[in-house]
Amino acid sequence: MTNRDYPCEFCDTTLEQEEKLVTLTLNRGGKVYVFEGVPARVCPNCGHRYYNGPMITRLERLIREDALPGAEPIEAYRVPYTAVGS
Ligand SMILES: [Zn+2]
């Protein structure tokens, strides 16, 4: 765990962020990429996720180079909120 003496930039809590594996969705070039099991630090108060910058840059490069071993297409649905909202 990393000791921090600065607050979450979204909710100002100084509670320790939790290291978790999360699902990260990136939209690039009109395609949606869902990365599973991505390490992130999560604010225990507001849930904001903090990612390692170089890690994101690396994922973006792999997308650009179409070098994503283990990637498989999944079915997805796009739903306009106005269709389901009040
Ligand atoms: Zn927070």
PDB file of the backbone (N, CA, C, O) and the ligand in Angstrom, with CONECT records:
HET     ZN  A 101       1
ATOM      1  N   MET A   1       0.833  -1.195   0.000  1.00  0.00           N
ATOM      2  CA  MET A   1       0.000   0.000   0.000  1.00  0.00           C
ATOM      3  C   MET A   1       0.871   1.249   0.000  1.00  0.00           C
ATOM      4  O   MET A   1       1.960   1.286   0.572  1.00  0.00           O
ATOM      5  N   THR A   2       0.351   2.250  -0.655  1.00  0.00           N
ATOM      6  CA  THR A   2       1.089   3.500  -0.722  1.00  0.00           C
ATOM      7  C   THR A   2       0.549   4.456   0.328  1.00  0.00           C
ATOM      8  O   THR A   2      -0.664   4.610   0.467  1.00  0.00           O
ATOM      9  N   ASN A   3       1.417   5.079   1.043  1.00  0.00           N
ATOM     10  CA  ASN A   3       0.949   6.090   1.986  1.00  0.00           C
ATOM     11  C   ASN A   3       0.741   7.398   1.255  1.00  0.00           C
ATOM     12  O   ASN A   3       1.570   7.821   0.450  1.00  0.00           O
ATOM     13  N   ARG A   4      -0.377   8.026   1.550  1.00  0.00           N
ATOM     14  CA  ARG A   4      -0.684   9.274   0.869  1.00  0.00           C
ATOM     15  C   ARG A   4      -0.976  10.329   1.913  1.00  0.00           C
ATOM     16  O   ARG A   4      -1.558  10.041   2.960  1.00  0.00           O
ATOM     17  N   ASP A   5      -0.574  11.536   1.625  1.00  0.00           N
ATOM     18  CA  ASP A   5      -0.957  12.626   2.513  1.00  0.00           C
ATOM     19  C   ASP A   5      -1.714  13.678   1.726  1.00  0.00           C
ATOM     20  O   ASP A   5      -1.830  14.826   2.155  1.00  0.00           O
ATOM     21  N   TYR A   6      -2.232  13.278   0.564  1.00  0.00           N
ATOM     22  CA  TYR A   6      -3.049  14.188  -0.227  1.00  0.00           C
ATOM     23  C   TYR A   6      -4.430  13.565  -0.410  1.00  0.00           C
ATOM     24  O   TYR A   6      -4.558  12.342  -0.444  1.00  0.00           O
ATOM     25  N   PRO A   7      -5.454  14.391  -0.528  1.00  0.00           N
ATOM     26  CA  PRO A   7      -6.826  13.859  -0.592  1.00  0.00           C
ATOM     27  C   PRO A   7      -7.212  13.371  -1.980  1.00  0.00           C
ATOM     28  O   PRO A   7      -6.573  13.701  -2.979  1.00  0.00           O
ATOM     29  N   CYS A   8      -8.283  12.570  -2.013  1.00  0.00           N
ATOM     30  CA  CYS A   8      -8.897  12.222  -3.294  1.00  0.00           C
ATOM     31  C   CYS A   8      -9.297  13.516  -3.988  1.00  0.00           C
ATOM     32  O   CYS A   8      -9.908  14.388  -3.370  1.00  0.00           O
ATOM     33  N   GLU A   9      -8.959  13.648  -5.259  1.00  0.00           N
ATOM     34  CA  GLU A   9      -9.225  14.916  -5.938  1.00  0.00           C
ATOM     35  C   GLU A   9     -10.706  15.112  -6.251  1.00  0.00           C
ATOM     36  O   GLU A   9     -11.108  16.186  -6.698  1.00  0.00           O
ATOM     37  N   PHE A  10     -11.518  14.083  -6.020  1.00  0.00           N
ATOM     38  CA  PHE A  10     -12.948  14.219  -6.313  1.00  0.00           C
ATOM     39  C   PHE A  10     -13.773  14.440  -5.057  1.00  0.00           C
ATOM     40  O   PHE A  10     -14.723  15.223  -5.077  1.00  0.00           O
ATOM     41  N   CYS A  11     -13.430  13.761  -3.952  1.00  0.00           N
ATOM     42  CA  CYS A  11     -14.263  13.890  -2.751  1.00  0.00           C
ATOM     43  C   CYS A  11     -13.473  14.420  -1.560  1.00  0.00           C
ATOM     44  O   CYS A  11     -14.045  14.637  -0.492  1.00  0.00           O
ATOM     45  N   ASP A  12     -12.173  14.632  -1.725  1.00  0.00           N
ATOM     46  CA  ASP A  12     -11.335  15.234  -0.680  1.00  0.00           C
ATOM     47  C   ASP A  12     -11.064  14.346   0.523  1.00  0.00           C
ATOM     48  O   ASP A  12     -10.451  14.798   1.490  1.00  0.00           O
ATOM     49  N   THR A  13     -11.509  13.079   0.488  1.00  0.00           N
ATOM     50  CA  THR A  13     -11.179  12.207   1.609  1.00  0.00           C
ATOM     51  C   THR A  13      -9.692  11.884   1.580  1.00  0.00           C
ATOM     52  O   THR A  13      -9.072  11.844   0.517  1.00  0.00           O
ATOM     53  N   THR A  14      -9.131  11.655   2.757  1.00  0.00           N
ATOM     54  CA  THR A  14      -7.738  11.213   2.807  1.00  0.00           C
ATOM     55  C   THR A  14      -7.662   9.729   3.180  1.00  0.00           C
ATOM     56  O   THR A  14      -6.588   9.216   3.495  1.00  0.00           O
ATOM     57  N   LEU A  15      -8.802   9.051   3.143  1.00  0.00           N
ATOM     58  CA  LEU A  15      -8.805   7.596   3.381  1.00  0.00           C
ATOM     59  C   LEU A  15      -7.890   6.911   2.379  1.00  0.00           C
ATOM     60  O   LEU A  15      -7.757   7.354   1.238  1.00  0.00           O
ATOM     61  N   GLU A  16      -7.269   5.837   2.812  1.00  0.00           N
ATOM     62  CA  GLU A  16      -6.343   5.104   1.953  1.00  0.00           C
ATOM     63  C   GLU A  16      -7.077   4.501   0.753  1.00  0.00           C
ATOM     64  O   GLU A  16      -8.120   3.866   0.909  1.00  0.00           O
ATOM     65  N   GLN A  17      -6.526   4.704  -0.436  1.00  0.00           N
ATOM     66  CA  GLN A  17      -7.126   4.086  -1.614  1.00  0.00           C
ATOM     67  C   GLN A  17      -6.886   2.589  -1.575  1.00  0.00           C
ATOM     68  O   GLN A  17      -5.862   2.123  -1.074  1.00  0.00           O
ATOM     69  N   GLU A  18      -7.848   1.835  -2.112  1.00  0.00           N
ATOM     70  CA  GLU A  18      -7.749   0.376  -2.118  1.00  0.00           C
ATOM     71  C   GLU A  18      -7.233  -0.089  -3.467  1.00  0.00           C
ATOM     72  O   GLU A  18      -7.672   0.388  -4.513  1.00  0.00           O
ATOM     73  N   GLU A  19      -6.298  -1.025  -3.432  1.00  0.00           N
ATOM     74  CA  GLU A  19      -5.808  -1.591  -4.688  1.00  0.00           C
ATOM     75  C   GLU A  19      -6.740  -2.713  -5.106  1.00  0.00           C
ATOM     76  O   GLU A  19      -6.949  -3.674  -4.365  1.00  0.00           O
ATOM     77  N   LYS A  20      -7.303  -2.579  -6.313  1.00  0.00           N
ATOM     78  CA  LYS A  20      -8.288  -3.546  -6.786  1.00  0.00           C
ATOM     79  C   LYS A  20      -8.030  -3.875  -8.246  1.00  0.00           C
ATOM     80  O   LYS A  20      -7.317  -3.157  -8.948  1.00  0.00           O
ATOM     81  N   LEU A  21      -8.623  -4.974  -8.686  1.00  0.00           N
ATOM     82  CA  LEU A  21      -8.645  -5.300 -10.112  1.00  0.00           C
ATOM     83  C   LEU A  21     -10.034  -4.941 -10.627  1.00  0.00           C
ATOM     84  O   LEU A  21     -11.042  -5.407 -10.096  1.00  0.00           O
ATOM     85  N   VAL A  22     -10.078  -4.114 -11.658  1.00  0.00           N
ATOM     86  CA  VAL A  22     -11.356  -3.597 -12.144  1.00  0.00           C
ATOM     87  C   VAL A  22     -11.489  -3.851 -13.640  1.00  0.00           C
ATOM     88  O   VAL A  22     -10.549  -4.295 -14.301  1.00  0.00           O
ATOM     89  N   THR A  23     -12.667  -3.562 -14.151  1.00  0.00           N
ATOM     90  CA  THR A  23     -12.911  -3.639 -15.591  1.00  0.00           C
ATOM     91  C   THR A  23     -12.831  -2.232 -16.159  1.00  0.00           C
ATOM     92  O   THR A  23     -13.537  -1.327 -15.714  1.00  0.00           O
ATOM     93  N   LEU A  24     -11.961  -2.060 -17.151  1.00  0.00           N
ATOM     94  CA  LEU A  24     -11.715  -0.740 -17.734  1.00  0.00           C
ATOM     95  C   LEU A  24     -12.198  -0.740 -19.181  1.00  0.00           C
ATOM     96  O   LEU A  24     -11.800  -1.595 -19.972  1.00  0.00           O
ATOM     97  N   THR A  25     -13.051   0.216 -19.522  1.00  0.00           N
ATOM     98  CA  THR A  25     -13.572   0.318 -20.877  1.00  0.00           C
ATOM     99  C   THR A  25     -12.957   1.517 -21.577  1.00  0.00           C
ATOM    100  O   THR A  25     -13.020   2.639 -21.073  1.00  0.00           O
ATOM    101  N   LEU A  26     -12.363   1.279 -22.739  1.00  0.00           N
ATOM    102  CA  LEU A  26     -11.789   2.366 -23.536  1.00  0.00           C
ATOM    103  C   LEU A  26     -12.497   2.412 -24.880  1.00  0.00           C
ATOM    104  O   LEU A  26     -12.709   1.376 -25.510  1.00  0.00           O
ATOM    105  N   ASN A  27     -12.860   3.604 -25.317  1.00  0.00           N
ATOM    106  CA  ASN A  27     -13.423   3.807 -26.652  1.00  0.00           C
ATOM    107  C   ASN A  27     -12.343   4.386 -27.546  1.00  0.00           C
ATOM    108  O   ASN A  27     -11.839   5.482 -27.297  1.00  0.00           O
ATOM    109  N   ARG A  28     -11.991   3.649 -28.584  1.00  0.00           N
ATOM    110  CA  ARG A  28     -10.966   4.149 -29.498  1.00  0.00           C
ATOM    111  C   ARG A  28     -11.344   3.797 -30.933  1.00  0.00           C
ATOM    112  O   ARG A  28     -11.649   2.646 -31.241  1.00  0.00           O
ATOM    113  N   GLY A  29     -11.319   4.798 -31.802  1.00  0.00           N
ATOM    114  CA  GLY A  29     -11.575   4.554 -33.208  1.00  0.00           C
ATOM    115  C   GLY A  29     -12.937   3.941 -33.470  1.00  0.00           C
ATOM    116  O   GLY A  29     -13.087   3.119 -34.374  1.00  0.00           O
ATOM    117  N   GLY A  30     -13.942   4.337 -32.676  1.00  0.00           N
ATOM    118  CA  GLY A  30     -15.284   3.832 -32.875  1.00  0.00           C
ATOM    119  C   GLY A  30     -15.501   2.425 -32.347  1.00  0.00           C
ATOM    120  O   GLY A  30     -16.577   1.852 -32.521  1.00  0.00           O
ATOM    121  N   LYS A  31     -14.484   1.864 -31.704  1.00  0.00           N
ATOM    122  CA  LYS A  31     -14.618   0.532 -31.119  1.00  0.00           C
ATOM    123  C   LYS A  31     -14.504   0.630 -29.600  1.00  0.00           C
ATOM    124  O   LYS A  31     -13.872   1.539 -29.060  1.00  0.00           O
ATOM    125  N   VAL A  32     -15.126  -0.317 -28.938  1.00  0.00           N
ATOM    126  CA  VAL A  32     -15.111  -0.352 -27.483  1.00  0.00           C
ATOM    127  C   VAL A  32     -14.259  -1.532 -27.029  1.00  0.00           C
ATOM    128  O   VAL A  32     -14.485  -2.669 -27.445  1.00  0.00           O
ATOM    129  N   TYR A  33     -13.283  -1.256 -26.177  1.00  0.00           N
ATOM    130  CA  TYR A  33     -12.396  -2.288 -25.656  1.00  0.00           C
ATOM    131  C   TYR A  33     -12.642  -2.436 -24.164  1.00  0.00           C
ATOM    132  O   TYR A  33     -12.560  -1.463 -23.415  1.00  0.00           O
ATOM    133  N   VAL A  34     -12.944  -3.655 -23.736  1.00  0.00           N
ATOM    134  CA  VAL A  34     -13.222  -3.929 -22.331  1.00  0.00           C
ATOM    135  C   VAL A  34     -12.063  -4.744 -21.765  1.00  0.00           C
ATOM    136  O   VAL A  34     -11.925  -5.930 -22.062  1.00  0.00           O
ATOM    137  N   PHE A  35     -11.239  -4.101 -20.954  1.00  0.00           N
ATOM    138  CA  PHE A  35     -10.094  -4.774 -20.337  1.00  0.00           C
ATOM    139  C   PHE A  35     -10.514  -5.259 -18.953  1.00  0.00           C
ATOM    140  O   PHE A  35     -11.019  -4.484 -18.141  1.00  0.00           O
ATOM    141  N   GLU A  36     -10.305  -6.531 -18.695  1.00  0.00           N
ATOM    142  CA  GLU A  36     -10.716  -7.112 -17.420  1.00  0.00           C
ATOM    143  C   GLU A  36      -9.503  -7.371 -16.533  1.00  0.00           C
ATOM    144  O   GLU A  36      -8.419  -7.685 -17.025  1.00  0.00           O
ATOM    145  N   GLY A  37      -9.696  -7.238 -15.225  1.00  0.00           N
ATOM    146  CA  GLY A  37      -8.633  -7.521 -14.268  1.00  0.00           C
ATOM    147  C   GLY A  37      -7.535  -6.484 -14.284  1.00  0.00           C
ATOM    148  O   GLY A  37      -6.364  -6.813 -14.096  1.00  0.00           O
ATOM    149  N   VAL A  38      -7.903  -5.217 -14.510  1.00  0.00           N
ATOM    150  CA  VAL A  38      -6.924  -4.137 -14.590  1.00  0.00           C
ATOM    151  C   VAL A  38      -6.656  -3.584 -13.191  1.00  0.00           C
ATOM    152  O   VAL A  38      -7.600  -3.248 -12.476  1.00  0.00           O
ATOM    153  N   PRO A  39      -5.380  -3.481 -12.783  1.00  0.00           N
ATOM    154  CA  PRO A  39      -5.084  -2.927 -11.469  1.00  0.00           C
ATOM    155  C   PRO A  39      -5.414  -1.442 -11.392  1.00  0.00           C
ATOM    156  O   PRO A  39      -5.084  -0.676 -12.298  1.00  0.00           O
ATOM    157  N   ALA A  40      -6.059  -1.049 -10.322  1.00  0.00           N
ATOM    158  CA  ALA A  40      -6.391   0.357 -10.114  1.00  0.00           C
ATOM    159  C   ALA A  40      -6.387   0.633  -8.615  1.00  0.00           C
ATOM    160  O   ALA A  40      -6.500  -0.287  -7.805  1.00  0.00           O
ATOM    161  N   ARG A  41      -6.257   1.896  -8.257  1.00  0.00           N
ATOM    162  CA  ARG A  41      -6.448   2.301  -6.872  1.00  0.00           C
ATOM    163  C   ARG A  41      -7.813   2.979  -6.811  1.00  0.00           C
ATOM    164  O   ARG A  41      -8.109   3.882  -7.593  1.00  0.00           O
ATOM    165  N   VAL A  42      -8.631   2.530  -5.874  1.00  0.00           N
ATOM    166  CA  VAL A  42     -10.020   2.978  -5.827  1.00  0.00           C
ATOM    167  C   VAL A  42     -10.266   3.733  -4.530  1.00  0.00           C
ATOM    168  O   VAL A  42      -9.934   3.250  -3.447  1.00  0.00           O
ATOM    169  N   CYS A  43     -10.846   4.914  -4.644  1.00  0.00           N
ATOM    170  CA  CYS A  43     -11.195   5.704  -3.465  1.00  0.00           C
ATOM    171  C   CYS A  43     -12.308   4.986  -2.709  1.00  0.00           C
ATOM    172  O   CYS A  43     -13.355   4.699  -3.291  1.00  0.00           O
ATOM    173  N   PRO A  44     -12.103   4.687  -1.407  1.00  0.00           N
ATOM    174  CA  PRO A  44     -13.124   3.955  -0.658  1.00  0.00           C
ATOM    175  C   PRO A  44     -14.344   4.809  -0.350  1.00  0.00           C
ATOM    176  O   PRO A  44     -15.387   4.290   0.048  1.00  0.00           O
ATOM    177  N   ASN A  45     -14.216   6.107  -0.533  1.00  0.00           N
ATOM    178  CA  ASN A  45     -15.334   7.002  -0.212  1.00  0.00           C
ATOM    179  C   ASN A  45     -16.233   7.246  -1.423  1.00  0.00           C
ATOM    180  O   ASN A  45     -17.448   7.072  -1.332  1.00  0.00           O
ATOM    181  N   CYS A  46     -15.647   7.650  -2.564  1.00  0.00           N
ATOM    182  CA  CYS A  46     -16.481   8.009  -3.719  1.00  0.00           C
ATOM    183  C   CYS A  46     -16.360   7.003  -4.856  1.00  0.00           C
ATOM    184  O   CYS A  46     -17.117   7.073  -5.824  1.00  0.00           O
ATOM    185  N   GLY A  47     -15.426   6.076  -4.752  1.00  0.00           N
ATOM    186  CA  GLY A  47     -15.329   5.048  -5.782  1.00  0.00           C
ATOM    187  C   GLY A  47     -14.537   5.464  -7.006  1.00  0.00           C
ATOM    188  O   GLY A  47     -14.424   4.692  -7.959  1.00  0.00           O
ATOM    189  N   HIS A  48     -13.977   6.688  -7.001  1.00  0.00           N
ATOM    190  CA  HIS A  48     -13.197   7.099  -8.164  1.00  0.00           C
ATOM    191  C   HIS A  48     -11.987   6.189  -8.327  1.00  0.00           C
ATOM    192  O   HIS A  48     -11.336   5.804  -7.355  1.00  0.00           O
ATOM    193  N   ARG A  49     -11.704   5.855  -9.593  1.00  0.00           N
ATOM    194  CA  ARG A  49     -10.580   4.972  -9.881  1.00  0.00           C
ATOM    195  C   ARG A  49      -9.385   5.773 -10.362  1.00  0.00           C
ATOM    196  O   ARG A  49      -9.508   6.666 -11.201  1.00  0.00           O
ATOM    197  N   TYR A  50      -8.238   5.441  -9.820  1.00  0.00           N
ATOM    198  CA  TYR A  50      -6.982   6.042 -10.263  1.00  0.00           C
ATOM    199  C   TYR A  50      -6.152   4.969 -10.957  1.00  0.00           C
ATOM    200  O   TYR A  50      -5.842   3.927 -10.379  1.00  0.00           O
ATOM    201  N   TYR A  51      -5.799   5.250 -12.217  1.00  0.00           N
ATOM    202  CA  TYR A  51      -5.012   4.291 -12.985  1.00  0.00           C
ATOM    203  C   TYR A  51      -3.585   4.781 -13.113  1.00  0.00           C
ATOM    204  O   TYR A  51      -3.300   5.977 -13.045  1.00  0.00           O
ATOM    205  N   ASN A  52      -2.703   3.823 -13.298  1.00  0.00           N
ATOM    206  CA  ASN A  52      -1.310   4.121 -13.581  1.00  0.00           C
ATOM    207  C   ASN A  52      -1.212   4.670 -15.016  1.00  0.00           C
ATOM    208  O   ASN A  52      -1.592   3.988 -15.967  1.00  0.00           O
ATOM    209  N   GLY A  53      -0.710   5.886 -15.167  1.00  0.00           N
ATOM    210  CA  GLY A  53      -0.677   6.551 -16.467  1.00  0.00           C
ATOM    211  C   GLY A  53       0.044   5.753 -17.552  1.00  0.00           C
ATOM    212  O   GLY A  53      -0.509   5.547 -18.633  1.00  0.00           O
ATOM    213  N   PRO A  54       1.279   5.299 -17.278  1.00  0.00           N
ATOM    214  CA  PRO A  54       2.004   4.517 -18.292  1.00  0.00           C
ATOM    215  C   PRO A  54       1.264   3.236 -18.679  1.00  0.00           C
ATOM    216  O   PRO A  54       1.374   2.779 -19.817  1.00  0.00           O
ATOM    217  N   MET A  55       0.508   2.651 -17.736  1.00  0.00           N
ATOM    218  CA  MET A  55      -0.263   1.438 -18.050  1.00  0.00           C
ATOM    219  C   MET A  55      -1.338   1.760 -19.085  1.00  0.00           C
ATOM    220  O   MET A  55      -1.536   1.000 -20.034  1.00  0.00           O
ATOM    221  N   ILE A  56      -2.039   2.892 -18.905  1.00  0.00           N
ATOM    222  CA  ILE A  56      -3.070   3.294 -19.863  1.00  0.00           C
ATOM    223  C   ILE A  56      -2.428   3.568 -21.229  1.00  0.00           C
ATOM    224  O   ILE A  56      -2.952   3.149 -22.261  1.00  0.00           O
ATOM    225  N   THR A  57      -1.305   4.266 -21.226  1.00  0.00           N
ATOM    226  CA  THR A  57      -0.606   4.557 -22.477  1.00  0.00           C
ATOM    227  C   THR A  57      -0.247   3.275 -23.216  1.00  0.00           C
ATOM    228  O   THR A  57      -0.358   3.191 -24.439  1.00  0.00           O
ATOM    229  N   ARG A  58       0.191   2.266 -22.440  1.00  0.00           N
ATOM    230  CA  ARG A  58       0.547   0.984 -23.039  1.00  0.00           C
ATOM    231  C   ARG A  58      -0.676   0.317 -23.650  1.00  0.00           C
ATOM    232  O   ARG A  58      -0.595  -0.208 -24.761  1.00  0.00           O
ATOM    233  N   LEU A  59      -1.802   0.323 -22.954  1.00  0.00           N
ATOM    234  CA  LEU A  59      -3.020  -0.290 -23.507  1.00  0.00           C
ATOM    235  C   LEU A  59      -3.442   0.432 -24.784  1.00  0.00           C
ATOM    236  O   LEU A  59      -3.859  -0.207 -25.751  1.00  0.00           O
ATOM    237  N   GLU A  60      -3.335   1.763 -24.789  1.00  0.00           N
ATOM    238  CA  GLU A  60      -3.708   2.520 -25.990  1.00  0.00           C
ATOM    239  C   GLU A  60      -2.801   2.167 -27.159  1.00  0.00           C
ATOM    240  O   GLU A  60      -3.252   2.095 -28.302  1.00  0.00           O
ATOM    241  N   ARG A  61      -1.511   1.944 -26.869  1.00  0.00           N
ATOM    242  CA  ARG A  61      -0.584   1.569 -27.941  1.00  0.00           C
ATOM    243  C   ARG A  61      -0.942   0.195 -28.486  1.00  0.00           C
ATOM    244  O   ARG A  61      -0.921  -0.017 -29.698  1.00  0.00           O
ATOM    245  N   LEU A  62      -1.271  -0.740 -27.599  1.00  0.00           N
ATOM    246  CA  LEU A  62      -1.638  -2.084 -28.045  1.00  0.00           C
ATOM    247  C   LEU A  62      -2.890  -2.039 -28.912  1.00  0.00           C
ATOM    248  O   LEU A  62      -3.002  -2.792 -29.880  1.00  0.00           O
ATOM    249  N   ILE A  63      -3.838  -1.154 -28.570  1.00  0.00           N
ATOM    250  CA  ILE A  63      -5.048  -1.004 -29.390  1.00  0.00           C
ATOM    251  C   ILE A  63      -4.648  -0.491 -30.773  1.00  0.00           C
ATOM    252  O   ILE A  63      -5.078  -1.034 -31.791  1.00  0.00           O
ATOM    253  N   ARG A  64      -3.817   0.563 -30.804  1.00  0.00           N
ATOM    254  CA  ARG A  64      -3.384   1.142 -32.094  1.00  0.00           C
ATOM    255  C   ARG A  64      -2.699   0.106 -32.958  1.00  0.00           C
ATOM    256  O   ARG A  64      -2.899   0.066 -34.172  1.00  0.00           O
ATOM    257  N   GLU A  65      -1.882  -0.738 -32.327  1.00  0.00           N
ATOM    258  CA  GLU A  65      -1.107  -1.724 -33.084  1.00  0.00           C
ATOM    259  C   GLU A  65      -1.893  -3.004 -33.330  1.00  0.00           C
ATOM    260  O   GLU A  65      -1.389  -3.956 -33.926  1.00  0.00           O
ATOM    261  N   ASP A  66      -3.148  -3.011 -32.858  1.00  0.00           N
ATOM    262  CA  ASP A  66      -3.988  -4.197 -32.992  1.00  0.00           C
ATOM    263  C   ASP A  66      -3.256  -5.425 -32.463  1.00  0.00           C
ATOM    264  O   ASP A  66      -3.271  -6.490 -33.080  1.00  0.00           O
ATOM    265  N   ALA A  67      -2.625  -5.257 -31.323  1.00  0.00           N
ATOM    266  CA  ALA A  67      -1.834  -6.320 -30.712  1.00  0.00           C
ATOM    267  C   ALA A  67      -2.436  -6.668 -29.355  1.00  0.00           C
ATOM    268  O   ALA A  67      -1.883  -6.330 -28.308  1.00  0.00           O
ATOM    269  N   LEU A  68      -3.568  -7.345 -29.393  1.00  0.00           N
ATOM    270  CA  LEU A  68      -4.278  -7.665 -28.155  1.00  0.00           C
ATOM    271  C   LEU A  68      -4.499  -9.173 -28.060  1.00  0.00           C
ATOM    272  O   LEU A  68      -5.589  -9.660 -28.357  1.00  0.00           O
ATOM    273  N   PRO A  69      -3.467  -9.915 -27.646  1.00  0.00           N
ATOM    274  CA  PRO A  69      -3.642 -11.357 -27.509  1.00  0.00           C
ATOM    275  C   PRO A  69      -4.724 -11.664 -26.487  1.00  0.00           C
ATOM    276  O   PRO A  69      -4.818 -11.009 -25.449  1.00  0.00           O
ATOM    277  N   GLY A  70      -5.538 -12.668 -26.791  1.00  0.00           N
ATOM    278  CA  GLY A  70      -6.600 -13.050 -25.868  1.00  0.00           C
ATOM    279  C   GLY A  70      -7.878 -12.265 -26.067  1.00  0.00           C
ATOM    280  O   GLY A  70      -8.892 -12.542 -25.427  1.00  0.00           O
ATOM    281  N   ALA A  71      -7.830 -11.266 -26.971  1.00  0.00           N
ATOM    282  CA  ALA A  71      -9.034 -10.468 -27.189  1.00  0.00           C
ATOM    283  C   ALA A  71     -10.071 -11.274 -27.948  1.00  0.00           C
ATOM    284  O   ALA A  71      -9.748 -11.988 -28.897  1.00  0.00           O
ATOM    285  N   GLU A  72     -11.296 -11.156 -27.530  1.00  0.00           N
ATOM    286  CA  GLU A  72     -12.367 -11.812 -28.277  1.00  0.00           C
ATOM    287  C   GLU A  72     -13.564 -10.874 -28.332  1.00  0.00           C
ATOM    288  O   GLU A  72     -13.842 -10.154 -27.373  1.00  0.00           O
ATOM    289  N   PRO A  73     -14.285 -10.884 -29.479  1.00  0.00           N
ATOM    290  CA  PRO A  73     -15.437  -9.993 -29.601  1.00  0.00           C
ATOM    291  C   PRO A  73     -16.552 -10.433 -28.658  1.00  0.00           C
ATOM    292  O   PRO A  73     -16.772 -11.625 -28.443  1.00  0.00           O
ATOM    293  N   ILE A  74     -17.234  -9.466 -28.112  1.00  0.00           N
ATOM    294  CA  ILE A  74     -18.383  -9.759 -27.258  1.00  0.00           C
ATOM    295  C   ILE A  74     -19.596  -9.040 -27.812  1.00  0.00           C
ATOM    296  O   ILE A  74     -19.478  -8.083 -28.578  1.00  0.00           O
ATOM    297  N   GLU A  75     -20.745  -9.510 -27.418  1.00  0.00           N
ATOM    298  CA  GLU A  75     -21.981  -8.863 -27.830  1.00  0.00           C
ATOM    299  C   GLU A  75     -22.245  -7.689 -26.896  1.00  0.00           C
ATOM    300  O   GLU A  75     -22.025  -7.782 -25.688  1.00  0.00           O
ATOM    301  N   ALA A  76     -22.714  -6.599 -27.459  1.00  0.00           N
ATOM    302  CA  ALA A  76     -23.012  -5.433 -26.630  1.00  0.00           C
ATOM    303  C   ALA A  76     -24.265  -4.755 -27.144  1.00  0.00           C
ATOM    304  O   ALA A  76     -24.632  -4.913 -28.308  1.00  0.00           O
ATOM    305  N   TYR A  77     -24.914  -4.008 -26.287  1.00  0.00           N
ATOM    306  CA  TYR A  77     -26.113  -3.287 -26.661  1.00  0.00           C
ATOM    307  C   TYR A  77     -25.931  -1.812 -26.354  1.00  0.00           C
ATOM    308  O   TYR A  77     -25.492  -1.434 -25.268  1.00  0.00           O
ATOM    309  N   ARG A  78     -26.277  -0.990 -27.329  1.00  0.00           N
ATOM    310  CA  ARG A  78     -26.254   0.451 -27.097  1.00  0.00           C
ATOM    311  C   ARG A  78     -27.688   0.873 -26.822  1.00  0.00           C
ATOM    312  O   ARG A  78     -28.577   0.643 -27.641  1.00  0.00           O
ATOM    313  N   VAL A  79     -27.910   1.492 -25.670  1.00  0.00           N
ATOM    314  CA  VAL A  79     -29.267   1.853 -25.258  1.00  0.00           C
ATOM    315  C   VAL A  79     -29.332   3.335 -24.938  1.00  0.00           C
ATOM    316  O   VAL A  79     -28.669   3.783 -24.002  1.00  0.00           O
ATOM    317  N   PRO A  80     -30.117   4.119 -25.690  1.00  0.00           N
ATOM    318  CA  PRO A  80     -30.275   5.530 -25.355  1.00  0.00           C
ATOM    319  C   PRO A  80     -31.051   5.668 -24.052  1.00  0.00           C
ATOM    320  O   PRO A  80     -32.100   5.049 -23.878  1.00  0.00           O
ATOM    321  N   TYR A  81     -30.536   6.472 -23.150  1.00  0.00           N
ATOM    322  CA  TYR A  81     -31.190   6.607 -21.847  1.00  0.00           C
ATOM    323  C   TYR A  81     -32.609   7.136 -21.992  1.00  0.00           C
ATOM    324  O   TYR A  81     -33.494   6.787 -21.211  1.00  0.00           O
ATOM    325  N   THR A  82     -32.825   7.997 -23.015  1.00  0.00           N
ATOM    326  CA  THR A  82     -34.172   8.556 -23.189  1.00  0.00           C
ATOM    327  C   THR A  82     -35.203   7.471 -23.458  1.00  0.00           C
ATOM    328  O   THR A  82     -36.399   7.686 -23.262  1.00  0.00           O
ATOM    329  N   ALA A  83     -34.745   6.306 -23.907  1.00  0.00           N
ATOM    330  CA  ALA A  83     -35.675   5.212 -24.176  1.00  0.00           C
ATOM    331  C   ALA A  83     -36.091   4.491 -22.915  1.00  0.00           C
ATOM    332  O   ALA A  83     -37.133   3.837 -22.886  1.00  0.00           O
ATOM    333  N   VAL A  84     -35.282   4.603 -21.864  1.00  0.00           N
ATOM    334  CA  VAL A  84     -35.572   3.863 -20.638  1.00  0.00           C
ATOM    335  C   VAL A  84     -35.778   4.781 -19.424  1.00  0.00           C
ATOM    336  O   VAL A  84     -36.277   4.346 -18.386  1.00  0.00           O
ATOM    337  N   GLY A  85     -35.393   6.040 -19.564  1.00  0.00           N
ATOM    338  CA  GLY A  85     -35.550   6.978 -18.449  1.00  0.00           C
ATOM    339  C   GLY A  85     -37.006   7.328 -18.244  1.00  0.00           C
ATOM    340  O   GLY A  85     -37.856   7.029 -19.082  1.00  0.00           O
ATOM    341  N   SER A  86     -37.287   7.970 -17.111  1.00  0.00           N
ATOM    342  CA  SER A  86     -38.671   8.334 -16.725  1.00  0.00           C
ATOM    343  C   SER A  86     -39.487   8.616 -17.951  1.00  0.00           C
ATOM    344  O   SER A  86     -40.671   8.938 -17.844  1.00  0.00           O
TER     345      SER A  86
HETATM  346 ZN    ZN A 101     -12.905  10.024  -3.486  1.00  0.00          ZN2+
END
